[in-house]
């Protein structure tokens, strides 16, 4: 039985077995990061959608994160999205705390950090 489980984990990838099968770009879009950001190099456009009740009325231009990995690493992105660190360029905290799982946060942070 253990062999079957291990083989399944190897063939499908462990994240799929535990219920997470997304990559960074998928998590980015699923968590609605596109409400404020785009990633042009990945063909992910800014998509503000319908405003939430806690959305800021004075939204600025969307920030393209296509080269964010050239400026910061994944640990900074994790801390920033958890509102424990300020932005490298404007000294402000992220507007909203990341609402996904810790695993999703790490996946999206690693993906963003790879964009250079």
C-alpha positions, 0 to 999 in steps of 0.5 A: 500500500505504501508503495502505491502511495509513493508511486502515486506521489511521484507520478502526480507530484506531491502537491497534487496528492495533498490537494494543491496543483497550481503553479505561481501564475495560477495562484497569482490569478486565483488569489486575485492579485490581478486586481492591482497587478499585471505580469506582462511577461507571463501574459497576465493582464491587470483585471480589476473586476468588481470592487470589493467592499474594502477596495481603495477608491483611490487606486493608482495605475496597476503595477507590472511585476514582470521584473520584480525578481531582479529587485527582491527575493522570495523571502522578501515577497513572503514577508511583504505579502504577510504585511511584515515588510515594506516595499523595496521601492516605496517603503509602504506595506502591501495593501492586503495580507495574502489570503491563500495558504502558506504553501500557495504563498511560497509558490507565488513568491518563488514564481515572482522572484524568478521574474527578472 
